[in-house]
Amino acid sequence: MAFIQTDTFTLHGYECDAFGRISIPALMNQMQESANRNALDYGIGIADLASQGLGWMLMRFRLRVHHYPRYGQTIRLMTYPTAVEKYFIYRDFQVRAEDDTLLADASSTWLVFSTEKRTMVPMPDFIRSLNPPSGPEPLPKLLSKPDFQTATFTSDLEKQVEVGWLSIDQNQHVNNVAYVGWLLESVTDSWLQTRELAEIDLVYRTESHWRDQLRIELATETSDTLLHRISQYESGKEVLLARSRWRDSE
C-alpha cells in the first residue's frame, strides 16, 4: 500500500520567532515528525531499522518557504516518499494553509547506514519494495553534489559550538535540525532583523556526536545568498554544507 501522511499543527508561541513567524527549526521538526509517522505506516520507522542494526540518515534537504505561517495559525503538512533506489529514498513535503495556499515545500534524500559500522549500506529489500503514492507530482530530485559544494568559500564569520546531549537523536548522532539552528544563529543581526529565509539547501556530509567541537562558518555569496559550512573543529572534516537565500521580511 501507498501512504500519504497528513498532519495539522496549530502554531504555539514556542514554535515562533521574535516576529511571530514559525521558526525554521520548528518547521523542520514538524516535517521530521510527519516523516516519522509516515515511515511507521510503511513499516520502515526508526525501530524497524534498529531491529536490523540499521538507521536513517538525511543526505540532502532543500526547503522553500513561500509564505510564513504565524502564531495561532493552523497548517496542514503532507509528506510521502516519491522514489526508492539502490542507495537512496526520496521524500517530499508540502505545507498548506487552511485555504489550501502553499506555504512551504521541501524535497529530501535519505540513506540507510549500519549502526555498528556507521557506514552507508544498500537499501534493504523491505524498503525497496515500498510503493510511493502515485497522486502527488514529485519535486525534482536533488543533485547529490550541488554547485555550492565546490564553490570558493571565504569565511566572513566563524564560531565554535560543542554538541550537547539534547542535540542527539535516537540514531545516536546530532539531529539534522540542530545543525540548521546553529547555522542560522551565525547570520548577522541585520539580516535576522530585516530579512527572512526564503530557501535553504543542505548537504549533510558526515555524522557528529555528543561533545564534538564544531566550527560554524558563513560566507557572503551575493546580496541575498549566503554559504554555510560546519566542520569538525580539530580534523577539519566537513559535516554540512549549505546555501541560504533571503528576502526582505513581509
N, C-alpha and C positions, 0 to 999 in steps of 0.2 A: 504493500500500500504506500501511497504518497501522502505526506502530511505538510500542511502549511500551518505554522504556529502564529496565532493572533492573540495578542495581549493588549489590554488597555491599562494605562497608567494616568493617574491624576497627580500632577506635579506638586511635590511638597517643597516647603521653603528650603530644606537642607539639600535639595537637588538643584537649586538655582544659584546663579551668581549674584554679584553685587547690584546688577541691573534687573534682577528678576527673571532673567532668561535661564533656560535649562543649561547647566554646565556641560561641557563636552565629556568629562569623565562620567557624569551621571547618565548621559545619553548612551555612552558606550557600555556602561554597566547594565542598563536596561536591555540593550541589544544582546549582550552576553547572556543575560538571564533567559531571554526568549530563545536564544540559540540552544542553551542547555535543555530547556523544556522540549524543544523540537527534537533534539538528539535522543532524549528519553523515549519519545514516541517511536523513533526509528530503531530503538534498541542499541544505540551507539553512544550512550551517555558516559560520563566520567567513570562511573562504577563498572559499566560494561567493559570498558577498555582496561581499567585497572585489574580486573579479574584475570586478564590475559597478559599482564605485565606491560601494558601499553598506556599511552597518554596522548591527549591532543596538544598541538602547538600551533599557534597562529603564525603564519609566514608573511602574509600581505593583507593590508586593510586600507581601504580608501573610503572616507566619509565625506559626504557633501551635505551641507546644511543650507537649505533654500530659504527657510523662514524659521526663526527660533520660537518654539512654544515657550509660554511664560507661566509663572507661578499660578497654580489653581486650574490650569488648562488640562483637559483630558485629551490624551493622544492615543492612537491605535498603532501598534507596532507589529509588523508581519515579518517573518523570516522563514527561509526554506533553502534546502540545497538545490543547486542548479546543475551540477555535473560531478561525476566521480571519475578519476583517472587512476593510473597505477600508483602514483605517489601523492596525489593531491585531491582534495574535495573542495568544491567551491560553494559559497553561501552568500545570498543576497539579503538585504534588509530594506524595508520601507517604513517610514513613519508618516502617518497622516493625521490631520485634524479631524474633528467631528464632522465637518462639512466635506471631507474627503480631499482637502488640499494636501498636496505632497509637501511635507515639511523638511524631510531629510531622506537620504538613501545611502546605502553602503554596499560595497562588494568586498569579499574576503576570500582568502586562500588558506587552507589548513592542511597540516600534515600530521602523521602519526609517528610517535617515537617510542623506543624501548625505554621503560623506566629504569631498567638495570644498566644498560649501556649508554643511555642518554643520547642515542643516535637515531636518525630517521630510518624508518622501515617502510616497505611497501604496504599499501592499504590492504588489510586482511579481507578475506572473501566476504565476511558478514557485513562489511561496509561497502565494498564494491558492488554488492548485489542490490543495494537500496535503489528505489525508484524516485527520482526527483519529480515534483509536480509539473504537469505539462502546461498549466494555465499561464502563470506569470512570464512575461518576456524577460529573460535574464539580462543583467548588465554585462557589458564586455568584460571578459576575463582580464585580470590584472597581469601586467608583464612581470615575469619573475625577476628581471633586472631592469628597473626603470632608469631613465636617463639621469636622474639626480643621484643615483647610486655611484656614478663615476664622475660627477661634477666636481669642479675645483671647489674646495672648502677652505675658506679663510675665516677663521673664527673671530667673531666680534665680541663674544662673551663666553665665559667658562665658569662653571660652578661644580662643586662636588657634593654628592649625596651618599649616604650609607643606606643600604637596603634594610628596612625594618621588618619586623615579624609580620606586621599587618599588611605588607605588600605581597606576601607569599600565598599562593593558592593551593588547591588540592593536588596539583601536579608537582608540588614542592619546588616551584620556581616563581619568579616575580610575575604577577598577573599583568597581562598586556596593557590594561588600563592604567596601572600605576606609572608606567613609563610616560604615557601621554600627559598625566598630571605634572610630572617633573619637567617635561619638555615645555609645556605651556607656561609654567612658572618662571621659565628663563626668558620669556618675551619681555621687552621693555615696558615700563609703566605706561608710557604714552600710547603704545599700541593697545594694551589691555584696556585702557580707559576710554579710548576713542574709536576703536575698531572691534569687529567681531570676526571670528573664524568662519570662513566660507567653505574651506575644503582642507582636509589633511590626508596625506598619502604616506603610508608607513611600510617599511620593510623591516621585519624582525630577523636578525641575523643569528643570534645565539641566546642561550639562557643566561640568567644571572640569579643569584641565590642570596639567602639571608646573610647579612653582614658584609656582602660585597661592597666595595667602594667604586662608585661610578662617576665618570666625568660627563657632564651635560654641556654641550656646546651649541652655539647658534651662529648662523652666518646670514647676512642680508644678501638675497639673490637679486630682487628687483624692488620697486617701490611698494609692491604689495605681496611679495612672496619671501619666505624665509626657508633656509635649510637648517636641519637639526641633526645632531649626531650624539648618540650615547655610547660610551665605550667603557671597558674595564679600566680602572684608573692605573693600575700597575702594568698590566700587559699591553694595554692599548687596543685590545681586541674589540672590534665593533659589535655592539649589542643591537642597536637600532639606528636606522637612517630614515629621514622623513623630509617632506616638503609641505609647508603650510601656506595657504593663500588667504588673505584677509581683505575685508571691505569695511567701509565706514559703517558705524553702527546705525541700525534703523531707528 
